[in-house]
Every structure is written in structure tokens, then in C-alpha cells.
Amino acid sequence: MTGTKRVKLKPGDTIGILGGGQLGRMLAMAAARLGLRCQVFSPDPDSPAFDVVLNATCAEYADVEALELFANDVDVITYEFENVPAAAALVLDARRPVLPNRKILETTQDRLAEKDFVTRLGIGTAAYADVTSVASLREAIVRIGLPAVLKTRRFGYDGKGQAIIREGDDIAKVWTSLETKAAILEAFVPFEREISVIAARSAEGQVECFDVTENEHRDHILKVSRAPAAIPDALAEEARNVAGKIADALDYVGVLAVEMFVLANGTGPKVLVNEIAPRVHNSGHWTLDGASVSQFEQHIRAIAGWPLGKPVRHGEVVTMTNLIGEEINRYQEWLTVPGATIHIYGKGTPRPGRKMGHITEVLPARDK
Ligand code: AMP
């Protein structure tokens, strides 16, 4: 892809983070441990990441002057969410290195571009089709079959902007409900399990993957991750290779997550890529307490131009459980659970579906 600017930070230098959620907060905490400072840019005055940095910019992403001042204050810029507006990334990129490269956002912000990119690499995905109208949706259904999943091309997350279509459904009604003219239809994958690979890549092309993680969703939101995934070694190797191939092809610098479906006894590819997240990812939170180097530290090292760590898992199995909505109110109970480590994001009101914190639990390795 485009040439990646070389960065070599030293302790005391400052990283600019776009986005002030829990991911930005945990990135800033990992940076602090390495003696690096962070400045967070977010339009939300209640951003949880603001609490852990000395300098914050509270402004809209369309505020060019604020972006320029922010860029002047930092040595390198990264982001904690994939929907960074292209115009903002362009303004920043003219002043400071933006890592991962902003061009990557064009691919990962659009489900169609992302699927085309993965397919070009010879990596399997669910069968998919571009859908722009109810007529093209009907054509796509003929080609792909039902059940199928209709998704908006942009701004979908945690199951938002998607609908499952089954035999007998009112196609026109489903199309209208999505309120978009840019969608893709995907074949419904009868997956055996969902996994993800968190991979880090340095500017020199070193790639380090964490153990493959197995993910369980509830109401379309990640509830529990387990590492390592209960899959054969060869499949885990295949999944890591897929992530590495994607990172190489994007000339990626930083941490990325590749979500995949594992097919049961299929004759085709054993893993299919569902989605690429060009950032640290919820399914990698177990690495905070369950590995020698966390995903957050790997990302900071990569964008700082430092060597990546060789992550070693601490226990036999590590689980991560999200505390969603009101579940956070029971934090006192978790404080005394043996082996449990609690992370509270410092968000205000616990709304349904809002990720408020998480728990990691490490099952120590058994003596051989
Ligand atoms: P996504 O927003 O694409 O990550 O999808 C959210 C969740 O919906 C996934 O983690 C799966 O559990 C489910 N899902 C998405 N796409 C498909 C598909 N093509 N077939 C089966 N399940 C899917």
C-alpha cells in the first residue's frame, strides 16, 4: 500500500489518540507504563480516556483548527475506532505520522471493500453480494440463498445495521428497515464457533499473533472470550496465518483483530473471515492480565517504532467476561473472587448494551 512513515519514539514523547472510549483509555495506560505520554482527542466531554491523560482535546472531528493544534502537540497519531472521518485523518496525516496508515480505514470502514480485499488475498469469506435497492436484494437472494444476513456497508457494530433474512420474510420490509442504499448480503454461515486473532505488526514487518481467542456473543455483543480457542493446532496456525497475511497486505503498523467463523467439518476453507478491526479489540482484553505483553502494549510498541514483544500466555486458559450495562453495579462481588482481575472503565450511566468493564480470570497451568 502507501509508504509508511518511520517513527522512533523515546520515553517522554507523546502519542495522540483519536477516540476517548475504553480502548483509548487502556492504550494510554499501556503507554504510560512505557514512559510515553498520550493526548486524547474526542468530541465527548465524558470520555473515559480523558481521566488517564494530562492533556485532552475535546472537539469535533470536523474541527480543522483543533485537529491541527492536536497534531502539533504530539509525535505520532493513532486511533481507537475505525470510523475516523477520512477528512480528519487527511488533515492529521499532513502534519504527523498516522498509524496504522489512514488508507487502511478506506478498506475497513466499508464491508464491501473489506470483503473484496480479503477475497483478492485468496482468503475465504461468506458468499456476499453488493446490494443497492430492493431489486438488487432480490437478485442477491437468488444467487446466495436463504438464510442470509443483510448488513449496512458502513457504521455497523455489535449487530447494529444488520438483519437476518429467512424464507418467507417480507424482503421489501427488511430492505426499508435497514434505512440505507449501500448494503451487502452475506450467506448465513452455520459456524461451529467464532474466533479472533489479535495480530501486531511492526513497521519492519515483524508480525506477532496472540493465541487464537474463542468468542461468545450475547445479543450480538461480545460476552466471553477464551484463550486459547479449543481448536486443533493446525486450524489455529491457519487462523494466525490469515491474520498475518492481511496485516502484511495492508502494510499494517499496530494491532489489528481479525474475526473469523470456524466451519464444522466443511469441505471448503476451515475458517472464513467475518471482519477486520484496524485497532485493539474487545476479544484481546484477556491479554491485559493473561499474557506477558498486552495487545495495548503491542500497539503502542508498534506505533512507537519499538520491537514487538513475544507474548507468552500466563495460564492454561484465560477468560475475559464483559460487564455490560447494569452488570457493572455488582463490581463489589468480583473484588473478592480468587484469580479474578476487574477493569472498570469509569463510564457514567450503565445503559443496556453499554460495555462498562470486564473481568479477566487466569486458570494457572497444571503441574506436569
Ligand atoms: P458483525 O457485525 O459482522 O461482526 O456481526 C456480528 C455477529 O453477527 C457475528 O459475530 C456473528 O455472530 C453474527 N454474524 C454476522 N455475520 C454472519 C453470517 N454471515 N453468518 C452467521 N452469523 C453472522
Boltz pocket constraint, residues with backbone or C-beta under 6 A from the ligand:
constraints:
  - pocket:
      binder: B
      contacts: [[A, 126], [A, 149], [A, 156], [A, 157], [A, 158], [A, 159], [A, 160], [A, 186], [A, 187], [A, 188], [A, 189], [A, 190], [A, 191], [A, 194], [A, 217], [A, 220], [A, 259], [A, 274], [A, 275]]
      max_distance: 6.0
